[in-house]
Amino acid sequence: MHIDNNKFTNHQNAAMLLIGASFPVFNVLVSNNAITFDGGIYVLTAENVCFLENTISNNLFGIILAGGNDRITVVNNILSENGDSGIEVRLEFVVTPNSNVRIKHNSIMGNLLAGLNVEAGSYNQTLPNLKLDATNNWWGDPSGPSVNGGGPGTGQAIIDPDNVTIYMPFLTEDPLIAPSPLIPVQRLVSTTTNVFVASDRFAAVAAATTGIGTLAVQVPQYYTWPRLQKFVNDNNPAFGTVPDPVPIWNSTTAHRQYSVSLRPRPPSRLPKTDN
């Protein structure tokens, strides 16, 4: 079953109920849904359910795993500003705890009680079951979550009296919020006050680095004409008396020089060292 690309809002108790009481609930993908100002998602006795890329915010609760659930994956979701917790793991209506839950790469922040609340006795980590994997999530602060009130960070709380959760490493940036646009590096405009000329490259670099040397001189632009040359095999007497063309630009008028201007380096790059 695939529940995709819907908007849920203004329901009283829950936006979505996945309850396998009389009929089994398994192999469900819930993706790309917006659940806001609603009741959240309630899951009971379900198997192999994936919550992918949903926005679950400003609800009575986020996601409740109420018991008897196995192989639940919560990945790439926004779980924020919910009235209780972003994700709650409980044991109610059934005697079988939840097992094999993976919570990965989510943005979890601003929830009223906790980012993750795992009630005592609600999760079974006995082999072959795995611990509750809540690694690589953003908890609202680069320092990470505060687990049972003892850090390591000051972000969203993880309440886990049975210590069944692994949460490190955690993300230090929100993975689901676009980063700020890069500010382009300001480049200098070449002028007669910041361009130095010299007879070779090394001297020009030294002058630009120290600010001591010969600055460039601005000259007007001229048209570039093709080189004029008299045809050497003139056999017409009339042409033979024509004088040779006179050049208007020659090597004595201008010569090649090296110019270097200082430009700021991008802050993330280090200068290269020549061996």
PAFIDREN-587612 format. One record per residue: residue number from 1; residue in three letters; x negated, y, z negated of N, C-alpha, C, O in turn. Coordinates in steps of 0.02 Angstrom, whole numbers, plus 50000, padded with zeros to 5 digits. Example, Ala and Ser with C-alpha at 12.3 -4.5 7.8 and 13.67 -1.06 7.14 Angstrom:
! PAFIDREN-587612
i,aa,n_px,n_py,n_pz,ca_px,ca_py,ca_pz,c_px,c_py,c_pz,o_px,o_py,o_pz
1,ALA,49340,49716,49610,49385,49775,49610,49340,49835,49610,49288,49834,49577
2,SER,49358,49888,49646,49316,49947,49643,49355,50002,49606,49330,50057,49598
! end
This chain:
! PAFIDREN-587612
i,aa,n_px,n_py,n_pz,ca_px,ca_py,ca_pz,c_px,c_py,c_pz,o_px,o_py,o_pz
1,MET,49957,49940,50000,50000,50000,50000,49956,50061,50000,49905,50063,49966
2,HIS,49976,50112,50038,49937,50173,50045,49983,50233,50033,50033,50242,50068
3,ILE,49966,50272,49983,50003,50333,49967,49957,50391,49984,49908,50404,49948
4,ASP,49972,50427,50038,49923,50474,50064,49956,50540,50084,50010,50541,50113
5,ASN,49921,50595,50067,49936,50661,50094,50007,50685,50075,50047,50704,50118
6,ASN,50021,50683,50010,50085,50707,49984,50074,50762,49933,50019,50770,49906
7,LYS,50126,50799,49920,50125,50850,49867,50179,50832,49816,50237,50823,49832
8,PHE,50157,50827,49752,50203,50811,49698,50204,50870,49649,50151,50895,49628
9,THR,50264,50892,49632,50268,50946,49584,50338,50947,49552,50387,50925,49582
10,ASN,50340,50973,49490,50403,50987,49454,50443,50924,49435,50504,50928,49428
11,HIS,50409,50866,49428,50443,50809,49399,50437,50812,49323,50389,50840,49297
12,GLN,50484,50783,49287,50486,50791,49215,50435,50747,49179,50399,50771,49135
13,ASN,50431,50683,49197,50390,50637,49158,50325,50617,49194,50272,50615,49162
14,ALA,50329,50601,49257,50270,50579,49294,50281,50590,49368,50336,50583,49393
15,ALA,50226,50607,49403,50231,50613,49475,50232,50544,49508,50264,50534,49560
16,MET,50196,50496,49477,50188,50430,49508,50184,50377,49453,50146,50384,49406
17,LEU,50224,50324,49460,50224,50267,49414,50203,50205,49453,50237,50184,49500
18,LEU,50146,50176,49433,50124,50113,49463,50127,50060,49408,50080,50052,49370
19,ILE,50184,50025,49404,50197,49980,49349,50211,49910,49377,50259,49901,49414
20,GLY,50170,49862,49358,50180,49795,49382,50215,49751,49332,50185,49702,49308
21,ALA,50275,49766,49315,50313,49727,49265,50344,49666,49299,50322,49610,49289
22,SER,50396,49677,49339,50428,49622,49373,50393,49604,49439,50393,49547,49460
23,PHE,50363,49655,49470,50329,49644,49533,50256,49667,49525,50243,49719,49496
24,PRO,50209,49628,49550,50138,49646,49541,50121,49708,49582,50146,49719,49637
25,VAL,50077,49749,49553,50051,49808,49588,49977,49795,49599,49938,49793,49552
26,PHE,49958,49787,49663,49887,49775,49677,49872,49800,49748,49916,49809,49789
27,ASN,49807,49811,49759,49782,49835,49824,49817,49899,49846,49849,49902,49899
28,VAL,49811,49950,49805,49844,50014,49819,49789,50068,49827,49742,50071,49788
29,LEU,49797,50109,49878,49754,50167,49889,49796,50230,49883,49845,50239,49920
30,VAL,49777,50273,49836,49811,50337,49826,49761,50392,49845,49711,50401,49811
31,SER,49774,50427,49901,49723,50472,49927,49753,50537,49953,49809,50538,49978
32,ASN,49713,50590,49946,49728,50655,49977,49795,50684,49955,49828,50719,49994
33,ASN,49815,50671,49894,49877,50698,49868,49863,50758,49823,49811,50761,49790
34,ALA,49910,50804,49821,49907,50861,49775,49961,50852,49722,50021,50853,49738
35,ILE,49940,50842,49660,49987,50833,49604,49975,50891,49556,49926,50891,49520
36,THR,50020,50939,49557,50011,51000,49517,50076,51018,49482,50130,51010,49510
37,PHE,50070,51044,49421,50127,51064,49380,50180,51008,49379,50239,51018,49392
38,ASP,50155,50950,49362,50196,50889,49363,50179,50848,49302,50153,50873,49252
39,GLY,50195,50783,49305,50183,50740,49248,50119,50699,49252,50098,50672,49201
40,GLY,50088,50694,49311,50028,50654,49318,50043,50584,49344,50098,50572,49370
41,ILE,49994,50538,49337,49999,50470,49364,49995,50420,49306,49949,50425,49264
42,TYR,50042,50374,49304,50045,50324,49250,50037,50255,49282,50075,50237,49327
43,VAL,49988,50216,49257,49972,50151,49286,49974,50098,49232,49942,50105,49179
44,LEU,50012,50043,49244,50019,49989,49196,50017,49922,49232,50053,49911,49281
45,THR,49973,49877,49209,49966,49809,49236,49958,49810,49312,49994,49774,49347
46,ALA,49912,49849,49336,49897,49852,49408,49827,49824,49420,49786,49821,49374
47,GLU,49814,49804,49482,49750,49774,49499,49726,49800,49566,49763,49805,49614
48,ASN,49662,49818,49567,49629,49843,49628,49665,49904,49656,49693,49902,49711
49,VAL,49664,49958,49617,49694,50021,49637,49639,50073,49641,49597,50078,49596
50,CYS,49639,50112,49695,49589,50164,49705,49622,50232,49711,49668,50240,49751
51,PHE,49599,50280,49671,49621,50349,49676,49564,50388,49709,49510,50394,49680
52,LEU,49577,50414,49769,49524,50443,49810,49544,50513,49833,49595,50521,49867
53,GLU,49503,50563,49816,49508,50630,49844,49577,50661,49832,49606,50690,49878
54,ASN,49603,50655,49772,49665,50687,49753,49649,50749,49710,49597,50752,49677
55,THR,49695,50796,49710,49692,50853,49664,49747,50844,49612,49806,50844,49628
56,ILE,49726,50834,49549,49772,50821,49494,49759,50874,49441,49713,50867,49401
57,SER,49799,50926,49441,49784,50983,49398,49848,51016,49373,49901,51014,49405
58,ASN,49841,51046,49313,49896,51083,49282,49958,51040,49270,50015,51062,49280
59,ASN,49947,50977,49250,50002,50931,49236,50006,50917,49161,49964,50939,49122
60,LEU,50058,50880,49141,50063,50859,49071,50004,50815,49052,49978,50819,48997
61,PHE,49982,50774,49099,49922,50732,49091,49894,50719,49160,49926,50735,49211
62,GLY,49834,50691,49164,49804,50676,49228,49821,50606,49251,49872,50596,49284
63,ILE,49779,50558,49234,49791,50488,49249,49791,50449,49184,49744,50455,49144
64,ILE,49842,50409,49172,49846,50366,49114,49842,50293,49136,49883,50270,49175
65,LEU,49791,50258,49112,49786,50185,49121,49812,50154,49057,49777,50151,49007
66,ALA,49874,50131,49060,49911,50116,48999,49898,50046,48972,49920,50030,48917
67,GLY,49863,50004,49009,49849,49937,48985,49859,49884,49038,49901,49892,49082
68,GLY,49821,49829,49032,49828,49774,49078,49804,49788,49149,49817,49749,49194
69,ASN,49768,49843,49158,49743,49860,49225,49673,49831,49235,49633,49828,49188
70,ASP,49659,49810,49296,49594,49781,49312,49571,49807,49380,49610,49812,49427
71,ARG,49507,49823,49384,49476,49849,49446,49511,49912,49470,49543,49914,49523
72,ILE,49504,49964,49430,49532,50030,49445,49473,50076,49462,49424,50079,49425
73,THR,49478,50111,49519,49425,50156,49541,49454,50226,49548,49506,50236,49579
74,VAL,49419,50275,49518,49439,50345,49522,49378,50382,49549,49329,50392,49513
75,VAL,49380,50404,49612,49321,50432,49644,49339,50494,49686,49389,50494,49722
76,ASN,49298,50546,49679,49304,50607,49720,49370,50644,49708,49400,50669,49756
77,ASN,49393,50646,49646,49455,50681,49630,49440,50743,49589,49389,50748,49555
78,ILE,49486,50791,49593,49485,50849,49548,49535,50835,49493,49595,50827,49506
79,LEU,49511,50834,49431,49554,50822,49373,49542,50881,49325,49495,50881,49286
80,SER,49586,50931,49330,49572,50993,49294,49635,51024,49264,49690,51016,49291
81,GLU,49625,51058,49208,49677,51098,49176,49740,51059,49160,49795,51086,49161
82,ASN,49733,50995,49145,49791,50956,49125,49804,50962,49050,49758,50976,49011
83,GLY,49867,50952,49031,49886,50968,48962,49859,50920,48910,49852,50939,48853
84,ASP,49844,50858,48928,49817,50810,48881,49745,50796,48899,49700,50833,48880
85,SER,49732,50743,48936,49664,50726,48958,49663,50717,49034,49715,50705,49065
86,GLY,49604,50724,49062,49597,50710,49133,49613,50637,49148,49653,50622,49193
87,ILE,49582,50591,49109,49595,50519,49116,49602,50491,49045,49560,50503,49002
88,GLU,49655,50453,49035,49667,50421,48970,49669,50345,48980,49702,50321,49026
89,VAL,49636,50309,48938,49638,50236,48938,49672,50215,48873,49646,50228,48819
90,ARG,49729,50182,48879,49771,50165,48821,49786,50090,48820,49766,50053,48864
91,LEU,49821,50071,48769,49848,50003,48764,49918,50009,48736,49928,50015,48676
92,GLU,49967,50008,48782,50036,50015,48761,50081,49972,48806,50069,49966,48866
93,PHE,50132,49944,48776,50181,49901,48810,50154,49832,48827,50193,49787,48842
94,VAL,50088,49822,48825,50058,49757,48840,50004,49744,48788,49983,49789,48752
95,VAL,49980,49680,48786,49927,49663,48739,49860,49654,48773,49809,49644,48740
96,THR,49859,49658,48840,49797,49648,48877,49763,49715,48889,49793,49760,48919
97,PRO,49701,49724,48866,49666,49787,48878,49650,49798,48951,49655,49752,48992
98,ASN,49631,49858,48967,49606,49874,49034,49536,49847,49043,49500,49836,48995
99,SER,49516,49837,49106,49450,49811,49119,49425,49835,49187,49464,49850,49232
100,ASN,49358,49837,49194,49325,49851,49258,49350,49916,49289,49374,49918,49346
101,VAL,49342,49970,49251,49362,50036,49275,49300,50075,49296,49250,50077,49259
102,ARG,49303,50105,49355,49248,50147,49381,49275,50217,49394,49324,50226,49429
103,ILE,49241,50268,49364,49260,50338,49371,49198,50374,49397,49152,50386,49358
104,LYS,49197,50392,49461,49135,50415,49492,49147,50478,49533,49197,50485,49568
105,HIS,49099,50524,49529,49094,50581,49574,49157,50624,49573,49179,50648,49625
106,ASN,49185,50634,49514,49244,50676,49506,49226,50743,49476,49174,50750,49443
107,SER,49269,50792,49487,49263,50857,49453,49313,50857,49396,49374,50862,49407
108,ILE,49287,50851,49335,49330,50845,49275,49316,50904,49230,49261,50909,49201
109,MET,49364,50949,49223,49350,51009,49183,49416,51043,49163,49467,51037,49197
110,GLY,49413,51078,49107,49469,51119,49085,49529,51081,49059,49582,51112,49048
111,ASN,49524,51015,49048,49581,50978,49020,49586,50992,48945,49535,51001,48912
112,LEU,49646,50993,48920,49658,51019,48852,49625,50978,48798,49591,51006,48755
113,LEU,49634,50911,48798,49607,50869,48745,49538,50844,48762,49491,50852,48723
114,ALA,49530,50813,48820,49466,50783,48839,49465,50771,48914,49516,50770,48947
115,GLY,49404,50762,48940,49399,50741,49009,49415,50667,49016,49448,50647,49064
116,LEU,49392,50627,48966,49405,50556,48965,49418,50535,48893,49378,50549,48848
117,ASN,49475,50503,48882,49494,50481,48815,49508,50406,48818,49557,50384,48847
118,VAL,49464,50366,48787,49470,50293,48786,49490,50273,48715,49448,50274,48669
119,GLU,49552,50256,48705,49576,50239,48638,49545,50173,48614,49530,50129,48655
120,ALA,49537,50167,48549,49508,50106,48520,49549,50045,48539,49610,50045,48536
121,GLY,49513,49992,48560,49546,49929,48578,49579,49928,48645,49613,49879,48662
122,SER,49571,49981,48685,49608,49985,48749,49567,49961,48808,49592,49959,48864
123,TYR,49503,49943,48797,49460,49924,48853,49420,49861,48835,49393,49857,48781
124,ASN,49418,49814,48881,49384,49750,48870,49319,49749,48910,49320,49745,48972
125,GLN,49262,49753,48876,49197,49751,48909,49162,49683,48900,49102,49677,48916
126,THR,49198,49634,48876,49169,49567,48867,49154,49536,48935,49196,49536,48980
127,LEU,49093,49509,48943,49074,49478,49006,49123,49424,49027,49148,49387,48984
128,PRO,49137,49418,49091,49105,49451,49148,49130,49522,49163,49110,49551,49213
129,ASN,49172,49550,49121,49194,49619,49132,49136,49667,49122,49088,49652,49088
130,LEU,49142,49726,49152,49091,49777,49148,49111,49833,49101,49170,49842,49086
131,LYS,49061,49871,49078,49076,49930,49039,49112,49980,49083,49109,49977,49144
132,LEU,49146,50027,49052,49181,50079,49088,49129,50126,49119,49093,50160,49082
133,ASP,49124,50128,49184,49072,50165,49219,49098,50235,49236,49139,50243,49282
134,ALA,49075,50285,49199,49094,50354,49211,49032,50396,49226,49026,50453,49204
135,THR,48986,50368,49265,48925,50403,49283,48937,50448,49344,48984,50438,49382
136,ASN,48892,50497,49350,48892,50542,49408,48957,50580,49417,48984,50584,49472
137,ASN,48982,50607,49362,49039,50653,49364,49017,50722,49341,48968,50730,49305
138,TRP,49055,50771,49362,49046,50840,49338,49095,50851,49281,49155,50841,49288
139,TRP,49068,50872,49224,49108,50880,49163,49119,50953,49145,49134,50969,49087
140,GLY,49112,50997,49193,49127,51067,49181,49069,51109,49157,49076,51169,49149
141,ASP,49010,51077,49146,48952,51114,49123,48889,51075,49144,48889,51014,49141
142,PRO,48836,51111,49166,48775,51075,49186,48744,51034,49131,48705,50988,49146
143,SER,48759,51048,49068,48729,51010,49013,48762,50942,49004,48736,50901,48967
144,GLY,48818,50930,49037,48851,50865,49032,48908,50865,48982,48925,50917,48954
145,PRO,48937,50806,48969,48994,50801,48924,48973,50801,48851,48915,50792,48834
146,SER,49021,50813,48809,49011,50805,48736,49045,50740,48716,49106,50734,48718
147,VAL,49005,50690,48697,49031,50623,48684,49043,50615,48608,48996,50619,48568
148,ASN,49105,50604,48590,49124,50596,48520,49097,50653,48477,49077,50642,48419
149,GLY,49096,50713,48506,49075,50772,48469,49001,50779,48459,48979,50824,48423
150,GLY,48960,50735,48490,48889,50736,48478,48846,50751,48538,48788,50731,48540
151,GLY,48872,50786,48588,48832,50802,48647,48830,50743,48694,48871,50697,48688
152,PRO,48783,50742,48742,48724,50785,48746,48738,50855,48771,48695,50898,48765
153,GLY,48798,50868,48798,48812,50933,48826,48870,50967,48792,48894,50945,48740
154,THR,48892,51022,48824,48947,51061,48798,49006,51061,48846,49051,51103,48840
155,GLY,49006,51015,48893,49060,51011,48942,49120,50975,48913,49129,50971,48852
156,GLN,49163,50949,48957,49223,50913,48936,49206,50856,48888,49154,50824,48894
157,ALA,49251,50844,48842,49241,50792,48792,49253,50723,48821,49297,50714,48864
158,ILE,49214,50675,48798,49229,50604,48807,49243,50577,48737,49200,50578,48694
159,ILE,49303,50552,48727,49322,50521,48663,49321,50445,48673,49360,50418,48712
160,ASP,49276,50412,48638,49266,50341,48649,49242,50308,48584,49182,50295,48577
161,PRO,49287,50294,48538,49266,50267,48474,49233,50198,48478,49194,50180,48435
162,ASP,49248,50159,48530,49218,50092,48538,49153,50093,48578,49120,50042,48585
163,ASN,49134,50152,48604,49072,50160,48643,49069,50110,48701,49019,50074,48710
164,VAL,49122,50108,48740,49124,50063,48797,49106,50099,48862,49106,50068,48916
165,THR,49092,50163,48859,49082,50205,48918,49009,50219,48930,48972,50235,48883
166,ILE,48987,50213,48993,48922,50240,49012,48936,50302,49055,48977,50301,49101
167,TYR,48901,50357,49039,48915,50421,49070,48853,50455,49098,48858,50507,49130
168,MET,48794,50426,49087,48733,50455,49113,48706,50411,49170,48707,50350,49164
169,PRO,48683,50443,49225,48675,50515,49234,48741,50549,49249,48788,50518,49274
170,PHE,48743,50614,49235,48801,50655,49252,48779,50708,49302,48720,50723,49308
171,LEU,48828,50737,49336,48813,50788,49386,48804,50856,49352,48838,50872,49304
172,THR,48758,50895,49378,48746,50962,49352,48777,51016,49395,48770,51075,49380
173,GLU,48811,50997,49449,48848,51042,49491,48915,51010,49509,48921,50949,49512
174,ASP,48964,51053,49521,49029,51028,49541,49025,51000,49612,49010,51038,49658
175,PRO,49038,50936,49623,49031,50907,49690,49087,50925,49738,49080,50915,49798
176,LEU,49142,50951,49712,49201,50961,49753,49217,51035,49765,49269,51051,49794
177,ILE,49174,51079,49742,49181,51150,49755,49125,51170,49803,49067,51155,49791
178,ALA,49144,51203,49857,49094,51222,49907,49042,51269,49876,49061,51315,49840
179,PRO,48978,51258,49889,48927,51303,49861,48932,51373,49889,48960,51383,49943
180,SER,48905,51421,49854,48905,51489,49877,48866,51494,49942,48815,51460,49951
181,PRO,48889,51536,49987,48851,51542,50051,48781,51569,50038,48770,51608,49993
182,LEU,48735,51546,50079,48666,51568,50073,48660,51641,50093,48688,51662,50144
183,ILE,48623,51678,50054,48610,51748,50070,48549,51749,50116,48495,51726,50096
184,PRO,48555,51777,50175,48497,51776,50220,48439,51817,50192,48450,51867,50158
185,VAL,48380,51795,50207,48320,51830,50185,48314,51894,50227,48315,51892,50289
186,GLN,48306,51950,50193,48299,52013,50229,48231,52015,50263,48180,52001,50232
187,ARG,48231,52032,50326,48170,52035,50364,48151,52108,50377,48194,52151,50387
188,LEU,48085,52121,50377,48061,52188,50391,48065,52202,50465,48055,52158,50507
189,VAL,48080,52265,50481,48077,52287,50550,48007,52313,50563,47980,52353,50524
190,SER,47978,52291,50617,47910,52313,50634,47909,52387,50649,47944,52411,50693
191,THR,47868,52424,50612,47860,52495,50623,47786,52512,50620,47744,52469,50609
192,THR,47771,52575,50631,47702,52597,50628,47676,52603,50557,47619,52624,50546
193,THR,47718,52586,50508,47696,52589,50438,47682,52520,50408,47655,52515,50353
194,ASN,47701,52467,50443,47690,52400,50414,47658,52351,50463,47652,52292,50447
195,VAL,47638,52373,50521,47605,52329,50570,47533,52352,50578,47518,52409,50595
196,PHE,47488,52305,50565,47417,52320,50569,47387,52287,50632,47408,52232,50651
197,VAL,47340,52320,50662,47307,52293,50722,47233,52285,50707,47204,52322,50668
198,ALA,47204,52235,50740,47133,52222,50731,47108,52183,50791,47147,52164,50835
199,SER,47043,52171,50793,47013,52139,50852,47025,52064,50853,47019,52034,50906
200,ASP,47040,52033,50796,47055,51962,50796,47108,51947,50743,47125,51991,50702
201,ARG,47132,51886,50744,47188,51867,50700,47170,51872,50627,47209,51897,50587
202,PHE,47111,51849,50608,47091,51848,50538,47085,51918,50509,47105,51931,50452
203,ALA,47058,51964,50550,47053,52033,50526,47121,52065,50520,47133,52104,50474
204,ALA,47168,52048,50565,47235,52075,50561,47272,52049,50500,47307,52087,50467
205,VAL,47263,51985,50483,47294,51956,50424,47266,51989,50361,47304,52005,50315
206,ALA,47200,51999,50359,47170,52030,50301,47195,52101,50291,47208,52122,50235
207,ALA,47202,52138,50346,47227,52206,50341,47299,52209,50317,47317,52251,50276
208,ALA,47341,52163,50344,47411,52162,50323,47418,52141,50251,47463,52165,50216
209,THR,47375,52095,50228,47379,52072,50159,47358,52125,50109,47390,52135,50057
210,THR,47305,52160,50125,47279,52211,50078,47310,52279,50089,47305,52322,50045
211,GLY,47340,52289,50146,47367,52355,50161,47314,52405,50182,47327,52465,50186
212,ILE,47255,52381,50196,47199,52424,50216,47178,52405,50287,47156,52349,50299
213,GLY,47184,52451,50332,47165,52437,50401,47196,52487,50448,47220,52540,50428
214,THR,47195,52470,50511,47221,52514,50563,47294,52497,50577,47310,52441,50596
215,LEU,47337,52546,50569,47408,52536,50584,47420,52543,50658,47383,52577,50694
216,ALA,47472,52509,50681,47490,52512,50752,47513,52582,50770,47539,52620,50728
217,VAL,47504,52599,50833,47526,52663,50859,47582,52650,50909,47576,52608,50952
218,GLN,47635,52687,50902,47692,52678,50947,47677,52713,51013,47659,52771,51014
219,VAL,47686,52677,51068,47676,52705,51134,47740,52696,51174,47777,52648,51163
220,PRO,47753,52742,51219,47814,52735,51260,47808,52676,51307,47754,52654,51325
221,GLN,47865,52651,51327,47867,52594,51373,47862,52619,51445,47891,52669,51463
222,TYR,47824,52581,51485,47816,52596,51556,47842,52538,51597,47845,52481,51575
223,TYR,47861,52555,51657,47880,52502,51704,47819,52460,51721,47764,52486,51725
224,THR,47828,52397,51730,47774,52353,51750,47781,52340,51825,47830,52312,51849
225,TRP,47729,52362,51862,47731,52354,51934,47689,52294,51954,47640,52278,51920
226,PRO,47707,52262,52009,47662,52209,52035,47595,52240,52055,47591,52299,52071
227,ARG,47544,52198,52054,47478,52222,52074,47477,52237,52149,47499,52196,52190
228,LEU,47451,52295,52166,47448,52315,52236,47379,52299,52263,47328,52317,52233
229,GLN,47376,52266,52320,47312,52248,52350,47318,52251,52426,47365,52224,52456
230,LYS,47270,52284,52457,47270,52290,52530,47255,52223,52563,47212,52185,52540
231,PHE,47291,52208,52617,47279,52146,52654,47210,52149,52686,47194,52196,52722
232,VAL,47169,52099,52672,47098,52104,52691,47086,52088,52765,47032,52103,52790
233,ASN,47134,52059,52801,47123,52040,52871,47163,52084,52918,47191,52061,52968
234,ASP,47164,52148,52903,47199,52194,52948,47165,52194,53016,47106,52208,53022
235,ASN,47204,52179,53069,47176,52181,53136,47210,52235,53179,47198,52240,53239
236,ASN,47250,52273,53146,47282,52329,53181,47244,52392,53163,47240,52410,53104
237,PRO,47218,52426,53211,47179,52487,53196,47218,52538,53156,47190,52575,53116
238,ALA,47283,52539,53168,47323,52589,53131,47323,52574,53056,47318,52619,53014
239,PHE,47328,52509,53040,47328,52490,52970,47259,52495,52939,47252,52506,52879
240,GLY,47208,52486,52980,47141,52487,52954,47121,52553,52924,47076,52556,52882
241,THR,47154,52606,52946,47137,52672,52920,47175,52690,52857,47162,52743,52827
242,VAL,47222,52646,52836,47261,52660,52775,47216,52651,52714,47184,52599,52708
243,PRO,47213,52700,52669,47170,52692,52610,47196,52637,52563,47255,52619,52564
244,ASP,47151,52611,52522,47171,52561,52473,47220,52590,52422,47216,52650,52407
245,PRO,47266,52549,52396,47313,52574,52345,47276,52592,52281,47224,52564,52265
246,VAL,47304,52640,52246,47274,52664,52184,47312,52633,52124,47372,52643,52119
247,PRO,47278,52597,52079,47313,52568,52021,47335,52622,51972,47300,52672,51962
248,ILE,47392,52613,51941,47416,52660,51890,47406,52633,51819,47420,52669,51771
249,TRP,47384,52571,51812,47374,52542,51746,47317,52493,51753,47319,52448,51794
250,ASN,47266,52500,51712,47210,52454,51717,47186,52434,51648,47213,52457,51598
251,SER,47135,52392,51646,47111,52365,51582,47080,52417,51537,47074,52406,51477
252,THR,47061,52473,51565,47033,52526,51523,47086,52568,51490,47072,52604,51441
253,THR,47147,52564,51516,47201,52603,51487,47228,52570,51424,47245,52605,51376
254,ALA,47233,52503,51424,47259,52467,51365,47222,52401,51361,47205,52371,51412
255,HIS,47210,52378,51301,47178,52314,51292,47215,52275,51239,47255,52303,51201
256,ARG,47202,52210,51236,47238,52166,51191,47213,52174,51120,47153,52177,51107
257,GLN,47261,52178,51074,47246,52179,51003,47294,52131,50967,47347,52114,50993
258,TYR,47274,52110,50907,47316,52067,50866,47352,52110,50816,47324,52156,50787
259,SER,47416,52095,50806,47455,52133,50757,47488,52084,50709,47510,52030,50729
260,VAL,47490,52103,50647,47520,52062,50594,47561,52107,50550,47539,52160,50530
261,SER,47622,52085,50534,47663,52121,50485,47682,52075,50429,47691,52015,50440
262,LEU,47688,52102,50370,47706,52061,50312,47781,52053,50310,47818,52102,50316
263,ARG,47805,51991,50302,47876,51976,50296,47886,51933,50234,47844,51890,50219
264,PRO,47941,51944,50197,47952,51904,50135,47964,51832,50152,48000,51817,50199
265,ARG,47934,51787,50113,47947,51715,50121,48013,51696,50090,48033,51726,50039
266,PRO,48049,51647,50119,48108,51620,50084,48087,51594,50015,48034,51563,50010
267,PRO,48127,51606,49964,48106,51588,49895,48095,51514,49883,48060,51496,49837
268,SER,48126,51470,49926,48121,51398,49914,48059,51367,49947,48048,51307,49940
269,ARG,48019,51407,49984,47963,51379,50019,47897,51402,49987,47892,51459,49965
270,LEU,47849,51359,49986,47783,51377,49963,47737,51387,50022,47746,51355,50074
271,PRO,47689,51432,50016,47643,51442,50073,47602,51380,50086,47583,51344,50040
272,LYS,47588,51367,50149,47547,51310,50169,47473,51326,50159,47453,51384,50164
273,THR,47434,51277,50144,47363,51284,50135,47327,51248,50191,47338,51188,50202
274,ASP,47284,51283,50227,47246,51252,50281,47187,51214,50252,47150,51242,50212
275,ASN,47179,51151,50272,47122,51111,50251,47062,51125,50296,47009,51097,50287
! end
